[in-house]
Amino acid sequence: MTAFADLHRPGDPLLLPNAWDHASAAALFCAGFPAVGTTSLGVAGANGLPDGAGRTRAETIALTRLITSLPGMVTVDIESGFSSDPAEVADLAAQLHDAGAVGVNFEDEMGAPEVHCGLIEAIKRRVPGLFVNARTDTYWLGGSSLDETLVRAESYVDAGADGIFVPGMADPDEISAVVDRIDAPLNLLYLPGKHTVSDLAALGVSRISTGSLLFRAALHATVATALAVRDEQPVASGIPGYDETVKLLGP
């Protein structure tokens, strides 16, 4: 875990792009990113399944086994653990670690904090070297409460979490409050138009995730390119050629 944990530096955050298949992960590693995460929306969408419904456990394991063969570190989004049974969640974490993952990210879905704490403790007992990024949905699903965020984050750190993820948080004062109070790296979701990487770095954020942004951007680019061809409009420049793509993806 140390090499991955060392990338979480307050003021010099890890920009973690999120992949959804082998090709996207390979392209990101080739671009020089030392680590990638997976995106649950992308994994679900690529497999014709709904996101956040706990139905992509097998697909998540399969993708992890596929992309950990690439030259870089992989941390895996496991939604809310695909189970409420600590033993089952710990078993999943062990499988992902055995497959080569360096970390997991999983969400509390605004459930009882003690339940999430139990899952964190189970994972850390089973796989102490796995970086556990504990996500709280206080801003994503809840009422954007700073007080609730702090209570949950502190309890998750006490349970053994290595990092705290608060997607949806954007107010600079609130971000600073979490950085100051929580004894663990803070991970935020990049929100286009609301802040920049430099803004978050200046606030002491240690990790910035792109979440489903890249997957959604890929869908947009796919449709835009098809429409350009249909409407006899110029196709966007910079698209890699066939041979370049084959070389990127390897054997």
N, C-alpha and C positions, 0 to 999 in steps of 0.2 A: 504493500500500500504506500510505502514511503515516497517513491518516485511520483506517484499520482498526487498524493497529499501535498508534496512540495510545490506542485503547480498552483496551489491555492494561496495566493499572496495578496494580502490587503494592500490596495493601492496599485497593484500590478496583477490584475485578475486573469485567471484562465478563461479565455473565450472558448467555450465548448459548443461546437456545431453539432447538430443532431441528424443522424442518418437513419434511413429506413430500409435499406437493402445493401447488398454487397457493393454494387456500383457506386452508390452515393458515399459509402464509407471509404471506398478505395480512392475516389476523387478527392475527398477531403484530406485524407492522409497524404496523397500526392501533392496537394496544395501546401503542405507543410504544417498542418495542425498536429500537435503531438498526441492529442486525445480526442475522441469523439464519443458522444452519447447516442443512444437510440431515442427515437420519438415514438411514443405509444400511438399517437394519431397516425403517423406514417406507417408504422408496422401494421396497425389494424386496417388502414385504408388499402395498403398494398395487398392484403390478404382477403379483402372483401368482408371485413368484420367491423363491428362498431367499436369506437374507442371508449375506454372507461367502463366497459361492461364485464371485465374479467374473463374475456374469451380468447385471449391471445397468448396464453402461457406457453403452449407448445411452439408457436411461431416465434416467440421471443427467445426461447432456448435455442431453436434451430438457427436463428439469425446470429445469435451470440457465437455459436460454434463456427459459423461461417466467417464472420468478420474479425474474430480474434486471431485469425491466421495472418491478417494484414499487419504491416509494420507500424504499430502504434497502440496506444492504450484505449480500452473500451469500457465505458460505464453504461449500465443497462437500466432503462426505465421499466419498472415492473408494476406500473399502475399502483394499486393498493396492496400488492403482494399476491393477488389472485387467490387469496384465502384469508380467513380470519383466524386460522389455526396457527399458532406460533411455530409448531413443529413443521408444518407444511411449508411455511414461508422460509424457515431456516433451511429446509431441504432444497428449496428452489435456489436460494442464495448460494448454497454449497455447490449445486450443479453449475451455476453460472461461473462461480470462481474456478471450479475444476476445468471449465471450458476456456478459461483465460481472461474472464472479466476482472477488472480491478476495482469496480464499484457498482453499487446499485442506487437508484433513486426511486423512492416510493412515497406515496401521498397519504395523508390522513383522511381526506374526503370529509373533513369536519366531524369525524366520528369522535368517540370518547378518547381523550388524550392518553389515558391509561392503557387503552387497547393498543394504540400505536407504540407506546413505550414497551409493551410486552413483546411486540414484533421486533423492535430494534434490539432489545436485550437477547432475544432468541437468535437473531442473526449474528450478533457479536460473540455470543457464546460458541456458536457453531463455526463461524468463519471470522475470527478476530482480525485477520489481515484485509478484509474487504472494506472499502470506503463506503460507509452508509450515509447517504445524503437524504436527510429526513425532510420531506416537503410538508408544509402546512398550507391548507387552502383557505386561510382566513381572508385573503384578498381575492382569491380566485372564485370561491363559492360562498364565502361568508360575508359579513358586514364590514369588511376592511377595518377591523379593530386592531389597533396597535397593541393595546393591553392584552387582548386574547392571543395575539401573535407572540408576544414576549413570554406569556405563561406557557404556551405550547412549546415554543422553541427551547426554553430553559429546561422543561421536563424531558424533551427529546435528547438534549445534550447530556443531561444527567443519566439518561438510560443508555448512553454510549454512542449516540450519533456523532459522526465525524464532521458533518456539515449540515447547514440548515438552508432550505430552499423556500422562498416566499414569492411565488409567481404572482404578478399583478401589482406588487408594491412599486410605487413610482415617486412618492413624495420624498424629497431630499431629507427633510427633518426626520421623517419616520425611518428612513433607511439608516441615517446616522444613529438613531436611537437603538436600533437593533444591533448595528455594528458595535456600539459601545457596551451594550448589555450582555450580548451572547458570547460565550467563550468557545466559539467555533467559527469557521469560515462561513460567510454569508453568500449564498447563491441567489441571483435574481434572474428573471426572464427578461431578455432584451425586448423592449417595446418600441417599435419604430415611431419616431415623431415625439416621443415622450422623454427620451434621454439618449445619450451616446455612451460609448464604451469609456471615453475619457471622463464623462460626468460621473459614472458609477465608480470608476477607479478612484477619483478624487474623494469619494464618500467612504472609501475603505472596503468596497465590495471585493470578494476574493474569487468569485466565479460568475460568469455570465453565460447563460444558456440561450440558444436560439429556439429551442422547443420545436414546434411544428412549422416554424416560419419557412425553413428551406424546402420542406415537403410541399407546402402550399405554393411557394414561389415556383417550384418545378411544375406543378399542375398548371399554374398560370402561364408559364413559358411554353408548355406543351400546346395548350389551346391557342395561344397567341401566334405561335409558329404555324400551326395548321391553318389558322384563319388567314395569315399572310400569304401562304401558298395558294389557298383557294381564291383569295381576292387579288392575286397577282401584285402583292405588295412586297417590298424588300424584307428579306428574312434577317433577323438580328445577326450582327457580326459576332465573331468569337466562338462560334459553335465548333467543338473539336471534330476533326475528320474521322472517318471510319478507322483508319490504321492507328491514329493517335488514341482512339478509344480502346481498341483492342489491346494496345500496348499498356494502357493504363490499368485495365482490368486483369491483365496477366493471364496465365494458363487456366 
